């Protein structure tokens, strides 16, 4: 059985840090976004604005508590619109509450829990050491989360629209071991990898995310890469 990690280290993100990103699928541009992080003594507030294709817009607001050298995701809100029409609103609160988990049990969330888009902040608190392995709880919707395995591969030089950087390469896979070890091995072998790059220098800015757009090797890969840093 695997074990979910404790809270991530506080990476020490400076107040007002901005990063803009460009998204592609199969090399074709599909959208852009900007992540702003505001830092206070007790919390980070992160705001992401994204535009996909011409008319699809998303705004995400996240709050992270800073305590005793660690960070924990506290709150998440995402709103998406197709032009002026509201498509969806998602909200979650993760601290001091319990959610329904597998088997109908009421349980507190793991302390490393974060939404997918929150990884751009939370995972900057990983231990960036070659070969290190971690397991986090990835929030999906409502009170549902899934375990994800992370592997810090190596430090390498990458070129992205924002420039050239020394970066840590991290791969991520969903974990199915609680269901069955054989199923976990099959999924790990068949599902194309999720690759994330973080700046090698503290506070380890999120630089690049390469991901499968489908479950098969021939599905085109999507890439989100920084094209401006401030």
N, C-alpha and C positions, 0 to 999 in steps of 0.2 A: 504493500500500500504506500502511496505517496503522501507527503505532508505539505500542507499549504504554508507558505512562508509567513513570518511575522511582518509587521509594518515595514515599509521601505524607509531607507535612510533619507533624511532631508538633504536634497542636493544643493541647497543654498542658491536658488534662482534669484537674480537681482530684480528689484522692482522696476516694472515698465519694460521688461524684455519682450521684444516683438520678433516673430518669425513669419515670413510669408512662404507659401507652398504652391507648387504647381502639380496637378494630377494628370496622369496619362494612362491609357489602356492600349496595349499593343503599340506604344510609341505615339499614339494620337492624343492631342490635348483634349481633356474633358472638363477641366475646371481649375479653380484656384481658391486659396483661402489664406487667412491670417490668424495667428494665435498670439494673444496678448496675455502676459502673466503679470499680475500685480501682487507684490509681496508685502505682507505686514508681519509684525513680530509673532503673531499667533496663527496666521493662515496665509494660503495662496488663493487668489481668485483668478481663474483662467477663463478667457472668453475667446471662442472660435467662431469666425464668420467664414462661410464657404459658399461658393457659387459653382454650380455644376451645369454643364451645357450653357444655355442662354438664360433660362428663366427659373431654374430650380435653385432655391436659396435655403441655407440652413444656418441657424444660430445656436451655439451651445455654450452654456454657462456652468462652470464647475467650481466647487469649493473644496479645499484641502486643509485640514487642521495640521498645525505644526506643533509638536509636543515632544520634549525630551530627545531631540535629534532625529525624530521620525516624522513622516507625513502619513495621513489617512484621508481617504476620500470621504467627504461628509455629505455632499449634495450634488445633484446633476439635473440639468434641465436642457432639453433640446427641442427646437421648433423648426419645422421645415415648411416651405411654401413653394407652390408652383405658380409663379407670377404673383398675383395678389391673393390667391386661394390657399387657405390653410390646409396642409396635408396631414400633419401629425404634430402632437405635443407629447413628449416623454418627460417624466419627472421621477426622481428617486432620492430617498433619504436613507443613509446607511449607518449612522452612528446612534447608539442608544435605542435602537429598535430591533425587533425580530421579524423575520420573514418566513413564509412557508417554504420549506425545502422538501427534498425527495422523501416520500413516505408520509407526507402531511405533517411533518414535525415543525414546530415553531422554533427557530434557531437564530441567534445573532449572526450577522454577516462576518466572514473572516476579516481580519484586520488589514490584509493586503488587497481587499476587493477594490476594483476600479472598473468603470465602463471602458469600452474599447477606445474612445477618443481621449479618455483620461490617461491612457498609457503614455501619451506624449509628455505628460508631466510626471506621473507616478514612477515610471520605469527609469527615470533619470536617477533614482535612488538605489538602483541595483549595485551589487558589488561587482565592479568591472575588473574581473580577474580571469585570464584565459582558462577555460575549462569549467568555470563555475556553472552550476545548475540551480534553477529556482522554480518554484511553482506558485502561481498567483491565482486568485479567484476573479474571473472576468464576468462582470455583470452583463446580462443579456436583456432582460425586460422584467417588469413587475418585480417579483422577488427571486427570479431565477438567475443563478450564476453557474459557471462551468469552470472546471480546473484547466489551466493552461501551463504547459511546461516551457521553460525558457533555458536556452543554452548559450552562454557567452563563448563564442568561437575564438575570435582573435582580433587583434588590432591591425588595421589595414588602411591604406590610402584610398580615398574615394573622390571622384569628381562629380559634382552636382551643379545645377545652374547657379547656386550661390557661391561656388568656388571649389577649391580642393581642400580636403580636411583629412587629418588622421582621425580614424573613427573605430569604435568597437562594433563588430558585427554580432548580432544576437538573433537566434532563430527561435520561433515559437510554434508549438503544436498543441492542439486540444488533447486532453488526456481522457482515455476511455478505460483505464485500468480498473477503476471500481466496478465497471460492468463486466469486464473480462480481459485477462492478460492477452489472450489470442486476438481479440478484437482490437485492442490497443496497438499491437504489433502490425496488424493489417492496415489500420488507418495511418500509422506513422509511415508505412512503406508506400502507400498509394497517394496520400494527400500531398500535393506540392507544398514546399515549405513557405512559411511567412518569415521574411528577413527584415530586420530593423537595424539601422545604424545610428549610433549616438556619438557626438563629438567626444574624442578621447580626453579632452581637457575638461575639468570641472567648470560649470555645473552640468556638463554632458547634455548639451542641447540635442533634441530629437532632429535628425537630419534627413532620414530617408526610410521609407517603408515600401517594400516590394511584396506583393501578395497575389495569390491565385484568384482569378475571377470565376472559377468553376472548379469542380472536383477532379478534372482530368488534366493530364500533362499538356494536352494540346490547347487548352483554354488559354487565351492571352493573359499575360500578367499585367496587373495594375501597379503603378508606381506613384507614390507621393514623395516629392523631394523639395527641400528648401531652395527657394530662389532669391531670398533676401533675408538678412539677419541684422538686428539692431538691438 
